C-alpha cells in the first residue's frame, strides 16, 4: 500500500513539473479574448513585457482566494510596477455583482478579467482555483500554487524577489 502511495506521488510530481516547465505565451494570447470584470480595468499590458508576472485564477466565493488576494495586493504594493499582476475570475453562474464586490472589498487596482467558461484557465492547466502562477520575464512559468496556505506567501515572495534580482538591469 505504501509503494502505491509513493508511486502516485511520483506521478503527480512528474506531471506538475511538466506543467511548470511550459512557456505560457500561448495561454497569454488567449487572455486578449477576455473582457474586464465589472469594477475592474481592462488590461493594457500583458506578459511578456520584460518583467515577472503574477497570474491569479480565482472564484469570488472562495475563502482561500480571499487569503491569496490579500497576499497579491500586498505584493503589488511592495514591488509596484516591477511586477505585473493579472487576475482571472472563473466564477460560473455567479452574479457579476459578487465579483464587483470582491474587487472593491480587496481594493484591487490591477486588471481582473472574466473567464466564465474557464476555457482560458484550462489552457493554463488550472486544476482548481485559487491558483497562483508566477511567470518570468519571458513568460515561462517558474512557480505555481494550487489552493492557498499562509506559508505560500513567503515562498511566492521569494520567487518574485529572485526573479527581480536576476533581471536588475531591466528595472534600474
Backbone as numpy.savetxt, mean C-alpha at the origin, in Angstrom:
# Nx Ny Nz CAx CAy CAz Cx Cy Cz
2.78 -34.94 10.97 1.96 -33.75 10.97 2.83 -32.49 10.97
3.92 -32.49 11.74 4.80 -31.33 11.77 5.47 -31.12 10.41
5.83 -32.19 9.74 6.47 -32.04 8.43 5.49 -31.43 7.42
4.21 -31.72 7.55 3.20 -31.12 6.68 3.10 -29.62 6.92
3.14 -29.22 8.19 3.12 -27.79 8.52 4.35 -27.07 7.97
5.49 -27.70 8.14 6.73 -27.09 7.65 6.68 -26.95 6.13
6.22 -27.99 5.46 6.10 -27.94 4.00 5.12 -26.84 3.58
4.01 -26.71 4.26 3.03 -25.66 3.95 3.64 -24.28 4.13
4.39 -24.09 5.21 5.04 -22.80 5.45 6.06 -22.49 4.37
6.83 -23.49 3.96 7.83 -23.28 2.91 7.18 -22.90 1.59
6.07 -23.55 1.25 5.36 -23.22 0.01 4.83 -21.79 0.08
4.27 -21.40 1.23 3.77 -20.05 1.40 4.90 -19.02 1.25
6.03 -19.29 1.90 7.16 -18.36 1.82 7.70 -18.25 0.40
7.75 -19.35 -0.32 8.20 -19.32 -1.71 7.26 -18.48 -2.56
5.96 -18.67 -2.39 4.98 -17.89 -3.14 5.09 -16.42 -2.79
5.26 -16.12 -1.51 5.39 -14.72 -1.07 6.63 -14.08 -1.66
7.74 -14.81 -1.70 8.96 -14.22 -2.26 8.81 -13.96 -3.75
8.06 -14.79 -4.47 7.81 -14.54 -5.89 7.00 -13.27 -6.08
6.02 -13.05 -5.22 5.21 -11.83 -5.30 6.07 -10.62 -5.02
6.94 -10.70 -4.02 7.76 -9.54 -3.65 8.76 -9.15 -4.72
9.23 -10.09 -5.48 10.27 -9.79 -6.46 9.72 -9.13 -7.72
8.42 -8.97 -7.81 7.83 -8.48 -9.04 7.96 -6.98 -9.22
8.11 -6.61 -10.47 8.05 -5.21 -10.87 6.57 -4.87 -10.96
6.15 -3.81 -10.33 4.73 -3.45 -10.27 4.34 -2.39 -11.30
5.16 -2.16 -12.30 4.86 -1.13 -13.30 3.53 -1.41 -14.00
3.28 -2.67 -14.36 2.02 -3.02 -15.02 0.82 -2.77 -14.13
0.95 -3.11 -12.86 -0.14 -2.87 -11.92 -0.36 -1.38 -11.71
0.71 -0.60 -11.73 0.58 0.85 -11.57 -0.18 1.45 -12.74
0.07 0.95 -13.95 -0.64 1.46 -15.12 -2.15 1.30 -14.97
-2.59 0.22 -14.33 -4.01 0.00 -14.13 -4.62 1.05 -13.20
-3.81 1.64 -12.34 -4.32 2.65 -11.42 -4.89 3.85 -12.16
-4.39 4.12 -13.33 -4.87 5.28 -14.10 -6.35 5.17 -14.45
-6.88 3.94 -14.44 -8.29 3.75 -14.78 -9.22 4.00 -13.59
-8.67 4.14 -12.41 -9.50 4.32 -11.21 -9.76 5.79 -10.95
-10.92 6.07 -10.37 -11.25 7.46 -10.05 -11.05 7.69 -8.55
-10.91 8.96 -8.22 -10.71 9.33 -6.81 -11.96 9.01 -6.01
-11.75 8.56 -4.79 -12.86 8.31 -3.87 -13.45 9.66 -3.45
-14.74 9.69 -3.09 -15.33 10.95 -2.62 -14.53 11.50 -1.44
-14.24 12.78 -1.49 -13.49 13.41 -0.41 -11.99 13.37 -0.62
-11.54 12.74 -1.72 -10.11 12.63 -1.99 -9.77 13.42 -3.25
-8.49 13.54 -3.48 -8.00 14.18 -4.70 -7.55 13.11 -5.67
-7.70 13.38 -6.95 -7.22 12.46 -7.99 -5.69 12.49 -7.98
-5.03 11.34 -8.07 -3.57 11.36 -8.10 -3.06 12.10 -9.33
-2.08 12.95 -9.12 -1.47 13.67 -10.25 -0.15 13.03 -10.64
0.43 12.27 -9.73 1.70 11.59 -9.96 1.54 10.15 -9.49
2.06 9.21 -10.24 2.06 7.81 -9.86 3.48 7.27 -9.99
3.77 6.16 -9.30 5.10 5.58 -9.44 5.28 5.02 -10.85
6.51 4.87 -11.31 7.75 5.29 -10.67 8.06 6.74 -11.03
8.41 7.50 -10.04 8.77 8.91 -10.27 10.07 9.27 -9.56
10.89 8.25 -9.27 12.18 8.50 -8.67 12.20 8.48 -7.15
11.10 8.15 -6.54 11.06 8.08 -5.08 10.33 6.81 -4.65
10.53 6.38 -3.41 9.79 5.22 -2.91 8.30 5.55 -2.78
7.48 4.53 -2.85 6.03 4.70 -2.72 5.47 3.72 -1.71
4.46 4.18 -0.99 3.66 3.32 -0.13 2.31 3.19 -0.81
1.90 1.96 -1.09 0.57 1.70 -1.65 -0.19 0.94 -0.59
-1.32 1.49 -0.19 -2.13 0.93 0.89 -3.47 0.51 0.31
-3.79 -0.80 0.38 -5.05 -1.33 -0.12 -5.90 -1.66 1.11
-7.12 -1.12 1.16 -7.91 -1.23 2.39 -9.41 -1.29 2.12
-10.16 -1.59 3.18 -11.61 -1.45 3.25 -11.90 -0.51 4.41
-12.81 0.41 4.21 -13.09 1.43 5.23 -13.69 0.84 6.50
-14.26 -0.34 6.43 -14.91 -0.93 7.60 -13.95 -1.77 8.45
-12.70 -1.81 8.10 -11.74 -2.74 8.70 -10.93 -2.07 9.81
-10.97 -2.63 11.03 -10.22 -2.06 12.15 -8.71 -2.07 11.90
-8.12 -3.15 11.38 -6.69 -3.10 11.08 -6.35 -2.01 10.06
-7.26 -1.71 9.15 -7.02 -0.62 8.18 -6.91 0.71 8.90
-7.67 0.90 9.97 -7.57 2.14 10.76 -6.18 2.28 11.36
-5.65 1.18 11.92 -4.32 1.22 12.50 -3.27 1.52 11.43
-3.37 0.85 10.29 -2.41 1.06 9.21 -2.51 2.49 8.68
-3.72 3.02 8.60 -3.91 4.40 8.11 -3.18 5.39 9.01
-3.27 5.19 10.31 -2.56 6.09 11.24 -1.05 6.04 10.98
-0.52 4.83 10.76 0.91 4.71 10.48 1.27 5.43 9.18
0.44 5.25 8.15 0.74 5.86 6.85 0.67 7.38 6.94
-0.33 7.91 7.63 -0.43 9.37 7.81 0.80 9.89 8.54
1.20 9.23 9.63 2.39 9.65 10.39 3.66 9.56 9.54
3.78 8.50 8.77 4.95 8.32 7.92 5.01 9.42 6.86
3.88 9.76 6.30 3.85 10.81 5.29 4.23 12.16 5.90
3.83 12.40 7.15 4.23 13.62 7.84 5.74 13.65 8.05
6.31 12.52 8.46 7.75 12.43 8.73 8.57 12.62 7.46
8.20 11.94 6.38 9.01 11.94 5.16 8.55 12.95 4.11
7.35 13.47 4.25 6.86 14.48 3.31 6.88 13.99 1.88
7.28 14.85 0.96 7.27 14.56 -0.47 8.36 13.58 -0.91
9.26 13.20 0.01 10.30 12.24 -0.38 9.73 10.85 -0.61
8.49 10.62 -0.12 7.82 9.33 -0.28 6.44 9.58 -0.87
6.10 8.85 -1.94 4.76 8.93 -2.50 3.83 8.01 -1.74
2.57 8.41 -1.63 1.56 7.60 -0.95 0.34 7.52 -1.84
-0.18 6.32 -2.01 -1.41 6.11 -2.75 -2.24 5.08 -1.98
-3.51 5.36 -1.84 -4.42 4.48 -1.10 -5.47 3.96 -2.08
-5.71 2.66 -2.04 -6.71 2.03 -2.91 -7.80 1.44 -2.04
-9.02 1.92 -2.22 -10.17 1.43 -1.48 -10.83 0.30 -2.27
-11.00 -0.86 -1.65 -11.61 -2.01 -2.32 -12.95 -2.39 -1.70
-13.61 -1.44 -1.06 -14.93 -1.72 -0.50 -15.90 -2.08 -1.61
-16.55 -3.19 -1.45 -17.61 -3.61 -2.38 -18.94 -3.41 -1.67
-19.82 -2.70 -2.30 -21.16 -2.55 -1.74 -21.22 -1.61 -0.55
-20.13 -1.04 -0.14 -20.15 -0.06 0.95 -20.55 1.28 0.37
-21.20 2.06 1.17 -21.59 3.38 0.66 -20.36 4.25 0.47
-20.42 5.09 -0.53 -19.31 6.01 -0.78 -19.14 6.98 0.38
-20.23 7.26 1.08 -20.14 8.18 2.22 -19.25 7.59 3.32
-19.29 6.28 3.50 -18.46 5.65 4.52 -16.97 5.85 4.22
-16.60 5.75 2.95 -15.22 5.96 2.55 -14.85 7.44 2.76
-15.75 8.33 2.38 -15.54 9.77 2.58 -15.32 10.06 4.07
-16.15 9.49 4.92 -15.99 9.68 6.38 -14.65 9.13 6.86
-14.24 7.99 6.32 -12.96 7.39 6.70 -11.82 8.32 6.32
-11.87 8.90 5.12 -10.83 9.83 4.67 -10.76 11.03 5.61
-11.92 11.60 5.94 -11.94 12.77 6.82 -11.49 12.42 8.23
-11.92 11.30 8.76 -11.58 10.94 10.15 -10.09 10.66 10.33
-9.42 10.26 9.27 -7.98 9.98 9.35 -7.14 11.12 8.81
-7.79 12.22 8.43 -7.09 13.40 7.93 -6.17 13.04 6.76
-6.70 12.26 5.83 -5.95 11.80 4.66 -5.80 12.96 3.68
-4.55 13.29 3.36 -4.25 14.38 2.43 -3.72 13.86 1.10
-3.45 12.57 1.01 -2.93 11.99 -0.21 -4.06 11.29 -0.96
-3.85 10.95 -2.23 -4.93 10.39 -3.04 -5.45 9.05 -2.55
-6.77 8.91 -2.61 -7.45 7.64 -2.35 -8.27 7.35 -3.60
-8.03 6.21 -4.23 -8.79 5.83 -5.40 -9.69 4.64 -5.07
-10.79 4.52 -5.80 -11.76 3.44 -5.56 -11.57 2.32 -6.57
-11.54 1.11 -6.05 -11.44 -0.10 -6.87 -12.54 -1.06 -6.39
-13.81 -0.72 -6.65 -14.92 -1.50 -6.08 -14.99 -2.94 -6.55
-14.42 -3.25 -7.71 -14.41 -4.64 -8.19 -13.16 -5.38 -7.74
-12.21 -4.66 -7.16 -10.94 -5.21 -6.65 -10.09 -5.81 -7.76
-10.35 -5.48 -9.02 -9.54 -6.01 -10.12 -8.11 -5.48 -10.06
-7.97 -4.19 -9.76 -6.63 -3.62 -9.67 -5.90 -4.22 -8.47
-6.59 -4.34 -7.34 -5.97 -4.94 -6.15 -5.52 -6.37 -6.45
-6.30 -7.11 -7.21 -5.89 -8.47 -7.57 -4.63 -8.45 -8.43
-4.50 -7.45 -9.30 -3.29 -7.37 -10.11 -2.06 -7.09 -9.25
-2.28 -6.54 -8.06 -1.19 -6.31 -7.11 -0.92 -7.57 -6.28
-1.72 -8.62 -6.48 -1.54 -9.85 -5.72 -2.07 -9.75 -4.31
-3.05 -8.88 -4.10 -3.60 -8.68 -2.76 -4.48 -9.87 -2.40
-4.14 -10.50 -1.30 -4.91 -11.63 -0.80 -6.04 -11.14 0.08
-5.73 -10.18 0.95 -6.73 -9.64 1.86 -6.31 -8.24 2.30
-7.28 -7.34 2.39 -6.94 -6.01 2.92 -6.98 -6.05 4.45
-6.29 -5.19 5.11 -5.41 -4.20 4.54 -4.07 -4.81 4.15
-3.53 -4.29 3.07 -2.22 -4.68 2.59 -1.43 -3.41 2.34
-0.21 -3.38 2.84 0.69 -2.26 2.60 1.83 -2.78 1.74
2.05 -2.10 0.61 3.12 -2.47 -0.32 4.08 -1.29 -0.40
5.36 -1.57 -0.27 6.38 -0.53 -0.43 7.13 -0.81 -1.73
7.17 0.22 -2.58 7.87 0.14 -3.86 9.12 0.97 -3.81
10.18 0.51 -4.46 11.38 1.35 -4.56 11.19 2.37 -5.67
12.19 3.15 -5.95 12.08 4.24 -6.92 11.87 3.75 -8.35
12.13 2.47 -8.60 11.93 1.91 -9.94 10.65 1.12 -10.07
9.83 1.13 -9.03 8.53 0.44 -9.01 8.65 -1.05 -8.69
9.77 -1.45 -8.15 9.95 -2.85 -7.72 9.46 -2.97 -6.29
8.65 -3.97 -6.04 8.13 -4.19 -4.69 9.25 -4.68 -3.79
9.46 -4.00 -2.66 10.53 -4.38 -1.75 10.00 -4.90 -0.41
8.75 -4.61 -0.11 8.20 -5.08 1.16 6.68 -5.08 1.08
6.07 -6.01 1.82 4.61 -6.12 1.84 4.16 -6.65 3.20
3.09 -6.10 3.69 2.43 -6.65 4.88 1.00 -6.97 4.50
0.48 -8.00 5.11 -0.93 -8.36 4.96 -1.53 -8.29 6.35
-2.63 -7.58 6.49 -3.16 -7.33 7.82 -2.36 -6.21 8.46
-2.51 -6.05 9.73 -1.70 -5.04 10.39 -1.53 -5.38 11.87
-0.30 -5.26 12.34 0.04 -5.39 13.75 0.93 -4.21 14.08
0.90 -3.76 15.32 1.66 -2.57 15.69 3.15 -2.72 15.40
3.68 -3.92 15.46 5.11 -4.13 15.18 5.45 -3.87 13.71
4.46 -3.94 12.81 4.73 -3.68 11.40 5.20 -2.25 11.18
4.70 -1.31 11.96 5.04 0.10 11.77 6.54 0.33 11.80
7.22 -0.27 12.75 8.67 -0.12 12.86 9.36 -0.70 11.64
8.95 -1.88 11.23 9.56 -2.54 10.07 9.33 -1.73 8.79
8.11 -1.24 8.62 7.79 -0.46 7.43 8.60 0.83 7.39
8.74 1.49 8.52 9.52 2.73 8.55 10.99 2.44 8.27
11.51 1.31 8.76 12.89 0.93 8.44 13.08 0.71 6.94
12.11 0.09 6.31 12.19 -0.14 4.86 12.22 1.19 4.11
11.36 2.12 4.51 11.34 3.45 3.86 12.67 4.16 4.09
13.15 4.16 5.33 14.43 4.83 5.63 15.56 4.24 4.81
15.57 2.92 4.69 16.61 2.25 3.90 16.55 2.71 2.44
15.36 2.77 1.88 15.21 3.20 0.48 15.67 4.64 0.29
15.37 5.49 1.25 15.77 6.89 1.14 17.28 7.05 1.27
17.91 6.25 2.12 19.36 6.30 2.25 20.04 5.83 0.99
19.45 4.83 0.32 20.04 4.31 -0.91 19.91 5.30 -2.06
19.03 6.27 -1.94 18.82 7.19 -3.05 18.93 8.65 -2.60
19.87 8.91 -1.69 19.99 10.25 -1.16 20.30 11.29 -2.23
20.96 10.90 -3.29 21.27 11.88 -4.33 20.01 12.41 -5.00
18.96 11.60 -5.02 17.71 12.03 -5.63 17.02 13.09 -4.79
17.24 13.08 -3.48 16.45 13.91 -2.58 17.23 15.06 -1.96
18.44 15.30 -2.39 19.23 16.39 -1.78 18.75 17.72 -2.27
